[in-house]
Amino acid sequence: MGTIDISILSARTGQSEVLTVDPSVMTVGQLLELSQALLPDVHPVNDQLLRDGRVLRVEQTLAQEGVQRNDMLVIQPPPSIAGGLDFSSLLKAAPPTASSSTDEPFVYYPSMNFEEAAAYNPHPRNMVQLLFAKEHLWKELHYHNPKLGLALGAVRNNLEEAVRVWQQYVVQGSIQKALLQTQHYHRDRDMQERLQRNPHDAEAVAYFRQQDNKKLVQQQYLQMMEEYPESLSKVLMLYIPARINGHEVQAFCDSGAQMTIMSKKVAMECGIFDMLDDRFQGIASGVGTGKILGRIHLVQLQLQSPDGVQYHFHCTITVMDDAAEGAKDMPFLLGLDMMKRHQCQIDLEKGI
């Protein structure tokens, strides 16, 4: 039969390894003993090996138990009384008792990031409580995994349900990670064999060039996280208070915008929509596209500096349809046309 590649996954830790074995020679018991040297917390005497949810007999060879190429086998402790595939050791989901570790506070120190929090708080209950208690970790979770953040946020007032959501995420993440590692291993091995047969194999050369690029990108990411972690934060956009026709609005300063733009809704609220010249209709193109309803040639724009000085400008405004992309999020955009006309200055240090 020859050798085959299989993957083994520890239900305790979620770690996995890819092995090359001879299924006609190696028994299930021997594979468990070999796994003990590769994966932490594997106990060959008590643990079980499962394939597709079925427990394999330790005295049988892998071939006799139907193990085939690229199979994934799960190592787990003996099942609970309820039977079936048991990930409770991975999840540590046993109900807390008076002496249970769940009564202990979560581990935390200042400047702890999300990955460190997960490493120091393997128990789901402690991790969930830590996320709820520390706002910066909660925001980091939403940044890296918004779907999980929304799911936990929906049950934030129910700790038990939040723990269950986190447990489900841990199991799914462990299995998916193991599958991806297996796929990558086989792909990498196949490309190595192709490159050995033909050093000029274009696809294999491109594959390993891509892998080298990924390693370089990861190195740059780690350097950025160490030296410039603020690069991952969202930039606060520059808004200034303004007044048009006695109506207060927030003006978004955009030196990259060619025109000063206002949404139809805000133009109506300010009482200036009746002055629209629809001869200037058209289509605006940029990051998105939108319909231009026309232009208002002359309105009084009042701005106030941080030191309280009032400035009055004559302003020309292009009115966009409310359905246009960005019209709802940025109802009034002060563009480069008006900023250059009135020689405005932007101080990014002060945010004004």
N, C-alpha and C positions, 0 to 999 in steps of 0.2 A: 504493500500500500504506500510506503514511503512516509516522509515527514509532512506535517501540515502546520499551519499557523492558527493558534487559537488565542482568545483573550480571556483573562480571569479578572473578576471584579470583586473587591471586598465590600460586602454590605455594611461592615462596621465603619469604614473610613471613606468609602467612595473611590479609593485609589484602584488603578487597574494596571495590568502589564500584558504584553504580548509575548507568547512563548512559541517556540518551534518544537514540536513533540512528534513521536512515532506512536500513533494511536493503537497500533496492533501490539505494542510492547508495554507501554506505560499504563499502569493501573490508575484508578481514581485515587486510591490511597497514596500512591507515589506522587501524583500531581499535587495533592494537598501538602505533602511534606516539602515538595519543591517550592510551593507557594509561600510556605512559612519563611523561606529565606529571602523572598522578594517583596512581600507585603507585610506591613506591621499588623499585629493583633490577630494572626491566623493561628488556630490551634488544631492541628491535624487530627488529634484523637477525638475531639468533640464536634468539630465543624462539619458541615455538610456541603457537598458540591451539587449545584442545581443546573440543569439545562432545560430551558423553556418551562421553568417551574417544577420540574420533576427531579426528585432526589436520586443521584447516581450512587450505585452500590460500590463500596470502597474496594471490594475484592475483584471487581470486573475491570477489564481493560477499557480504555476510552472507546475503542472501536466497537466492543460488545455493547457499550451503552449508547451507541449511535452518534458519538461526537464526530463532527465533520469539519472541514476546512472553514476557517473564519467564524466559527461558533464563539459565542460569549457565554462563559460559565460563571455563575455567581457563587461565592463562598460566603456562608452565613452560619450563625449558631443554630443549634437545634430549634425547630419551630415552637411557638407557644402552643398552649392547649388548643387554641382556636385553629391551629394548623395553617397551611398555606405559606406563601412567600412572606417572610417576616423581616421588615426593615427596622424593627423597633430598636435594634442595637445601634443602627446608624442614627436614628432620630432621637434616641434616649427619651422616648415618649411615655415612659411609665409615670403614673400619677404621683405627684409629690407627696411625701410623708413628712412627719415632724423632723426626721433626720436626713431628709433628702437634700441633695446638693442644690435643688432648685430654690431652697430657702436662702442660699448664700447670695450676696449681692453680685451683680455683674462686674466683670473686670473692665476698668477704664482708667485712662490717664490722659492728661491734656495733649492735644495735637494728634490723638489717635485717629487714623483714617479707617475707612470701611473695611478694607481687607484685614487690617490688624484687629479690628473689632471682631470680625468673624473668626479669626484664628484663635483669639484669646477667650472667646465665648462660644464654644461648640454646642452648648445646650440651647435648644431652640427658645425656651422660655427666657433665659437670660439675654439672648441676643435680641429678641423682640422688645423686651423691656428697655434695653440699652438704646435701641433705635428710637423708641418713643420718648426717651428721656433726653437725648442729645440731639438738638435741632440740626447741627451741622452733619451728623451721620445720617439723619433722616433725609436731608437734602441731597447728600451724596448718593444714597440709595436711589432716589428718584432720578438722579442724573444718569447713573449707570444702568438702572433697570426700572424704567418708568412703569412698566406693566405690573411688576411685583409691588412697587410703591403704591400704585392705585389700589391693588387688591388688599394690601395691609391697611391702607388709609380708610377703606370702606368698613373695616371691622376694628377700627382703633379703640373703640369703647368696649370691645369684647376680647379680653386677653386670650382666653382659651381658643377662640376661633382664629385669632391672629397667629397663635402658635401653630395651629393646624395648617394654615396657609403657608407658613414658613417651612414646616416639615415637608409638605408636598413639593415645595420648590427645591429643597435639598435633595430629595430622592430623584426628581426629574433631572436636576442639574448634574448629579453624579452619573446617572446612566447615560445622558447625552454626552457628557465629557468623555466617558469611556468609549462610546461608539465613535466619536470624532477622532480620538487617539488611535483607535484600531484602523479606521479608514486612512488616516495620515500615514500610519506605519506601513500599510500594504502599498499605498501609492508611492511612498518614498523608496521602498524596497524594489518595486517594479521599475522605477526610473533608474535606480542604481544598476540594475541588471541590463537595462537597455543601453545605458551609457558605457558599460563595460564591453558590450558587444559592438557598439558603434560610438566612438567618442564624438562623432559629428552629428549625432541624433539631435535634430533641431528642437524637438519637443522636450527631450530630457534636459538639454542644456538650458532651455528657457525655464523649465521647472526649477532647477537648482539655482538659477539666477534670481528667480522670484523668492525662493526660500532665503537666500542671502539678503535680499532687500527687506524681507519681513523681519529678519534678525536685527538689521540696522535700524529699522523703524522702531522696534521694541526697545533697543538701546537708547534711542533718542527720546522715546516716551519716558523711560525710567529717569533719564537725566533731567528732562523737563519737570517731572513730578518732584524731583529732589531740589532743583534750583529755582524753577518758576511755576509752582503749583497753581498760581493765580491764573495761568493761561487757560485752565479748564473752566473758570468761572465765567458767567455771562456778563457782558459789558452793560453797564447802566447807560441807557440812551440819554442824550442831552436834550432835556425839555426846559423851556423857560415860560414863565407866566406872561400872557399877552391879553390885550383887550382890543376888540374890534366892534365898532359901533356900540360901545357900552357893554358888550357881552364878553365875559371872561372865557378864555380858551387856553389850552396848553399847546404851545408851539414847539414842534419837533424840529430842531436845527439839523439840516442835512446838507453839508457842503458838497455832496456828490449828486444832489438833485439839480437838474437844469432849471426847473420852474418851481415857483411857490404854488402849492396845491392845497385845495380845501375840498372836503366832501360836500355833496349837495345838502345833506342833513344839517351840517354845521352852518353852511351859508344861509339856510332858511332860518335857523335859530338866531343867527346874528342879524337877520332882517335885511340882508344884502342880495338875496337871490334874485329879486326883481330887477337888479341892475345887470343881469347876465347878458352878455352879447353872444348869441348862439351862432354867429357867423364864424366863430373860432372853434367849432366842433371838430373832433378828430379822434385819433387813437393814440394813447400814450404807451410807449414801449420801454421796458427796462428789465427789472427782475421779473415783472409780470406785465400783463397788458390790461388796459382799461379804457373805457369810453370817456372822452373829454366832452363835457356838455357845453363849454364855452368859457369866456373870460369876463372877469369883472375888472374894469380898467383902472379904477381909482377908489381906494378905501383908505380910511385912517387906521393905521396900526400903532398901538401904544405898547411899548415895552418898558420894563422896569429893571434897572441894574440892582445888584445885591446891596449897594450902598443907598438905595432908595431913590436914585435919580430917574426921572421919567423922560422917556424918549418917544417922539411922535414921528412916524414915517408915513409917506404916501406909498401905498403898496398895490401892485397888480397881482391878481389871484386867478389861477386856472382852476375851474370847478370840475371835479370828477364825479362820475356816477357812483352812487353808494355801493353798487355791486362790484366796483373795481377792486382788484386785489390791494389790500393795505388801506383802503378808504375808511374801514371801520376801526382798525387798530391805530392809525395815525390820521385823525380827522383834519388836522391842519399842519402842513409841512412847510417850513420856511426854507426856501431853496436858495441856490447860489446866486440867482438873478437879483433878488432883493438884497442879499447880504453884500454883494459886490457894489450894487448901486449906492448903498448907504454906508459902505466901508465898515461893516460890522467886524468885530474881533471875537474869536472863540478862544477861551482860556481853558485848556483841557486839564491843567493842574487844579484849578478851582472848580471846574465843571460848569463854567458859565460862558 
